[in-house]
Amino acid sequence: MIVKDLLHRFVHLEMVSAYLKSIDEASNLDEVSRCIYDAINSDDLYTFGELLNNAKVISLKNSPKHAKFYTLLQLFAYGVYSDVPALKNEIPELNDVMVQKLRQLTLISLCNQHKRCISIKDAMQSLYL
């Protein structure tokens, strides 16, 4: 079990490192935005806070054309699905993969908040189901 957990963490770090490398190698904000979009759409990446600390990612905030990708990354790093309506005009349209992933992250957040149990009703309400 410990070995499996360590292997999972190593794979996660490798994935984050690969996206950070792609961001660092990006020559313009369009490419940085694309890296963020790809990371969020990745099947295996579910934590995004590390990406927010990158200088090129931070620079997206100051670009009217690209700020929505920074906001999108913030949503996936620290937000929940119920934040989407308020951010609708500040983020790119979510595709099906993004909706599913954000719902999964929201469910994990709910479970962490409630520690013991969460009702199906509360979960469905938070996930807009």
N, C-alpha and C positions, 0 to 999 in steps of 0.2 A: 504494500500500500504506500509506504513512504517513497519507494523508488518510483512508483507510478506518478505520485504527486510531484516529485522533483523533476521527472521527465516532462510532465505537463507544463510546469513552470518554465523549464528550459525552452521548450517549443514556443511558448508564449513570448518569452524574451527575444527569441530569434525572430519571430514575426514582427514584433514591435520594432526591433532593430532594423529589419529590412525596410519597413515603411519610413522610419526616420532617415535611413540612408537615401531612399528615393526622394524624400522631401529635401534633404541637403543637396542632392544632385540636381534638383529642379532649377531650371534657368529663369523661370518667370512665375508669376502668381497663378497663371492658368494651370501650369504643371503642378504647383503645390496644391491647388484646389482639387485637381484630378487625383492626386495621391490620397487626399483626405476622403474623397468620394469612394475610391477603391478600397481604402482601409475599412470604411464603414460597411461596404458591401461584401467584405471578406466573410467567408463561411466560418472561419475559425477565430476571428478576433472580436473580443467582447469588452475590452477595456481600452479607453482612449485618452485618459488623463495625461499619459506620458507624451503624447503627440502635441498637446496644448502648450507644452513648455518650449517647443522648438521656436527659434527666432523667426524663421520664415513663416511659420504658421501664425505666430503673433502678428506679423506684418499684414496679414489678411484683414485684420480689423480696420485698418486705415484705408482700405480700398473699397469704394462703393460697389464695384463689380464683384469683389471676392469676399466681402464681409459675411455674406450669407453662409459660406462654407466654414468659417470660424464659428459662427453661431450654431451651425449644424453639428460640428464636432463637440462644442460645449454641451449641446443637448444630449448627445450620446455618451459623453463622459460623466455628466452630473444630473441630467434631467430625467423626466419620466414621460410616459406617453400623454398624460393629461396636459403637459406643457405645449403640445403641438398646436392646438388652436390659437393660443396667444402668440405663437411664433410664426404662424402661417405665412405672413408677408416678409419674414426675415430669414427664411431658410428655403433651400430648393425643395421642390415637391418630392415627397417621400415615395420611393418605389415599394413594391410588395416586400422585398427583402428587408428594407429598412424598417418598415412597419412591423414586421414579424420580430426583427431583432430588438427594436425598441420596446415592444411588448414583453419580450423575454427579460430584458434588462429591468423593466418596470416591475415585473413579477418577482425578480430577485430582490429588488429594493424593498418591496412590500414584505417579503419574507424576513428580510433583515430587520425591518422596523418592528415587526410584531413578534419576533422571536419564537413564540409558542405556536400560534396558529393564525390563519387568516381565513375569513369566510369566503365562500365561492362568490357570494353577492358582492363583497368588497373588491375582490379580485376582478370580477367582470366589470364592475363600475369603473375601476381605475384603468382598465384596458380598453374601455369603450366597446365592450362586446355585448 
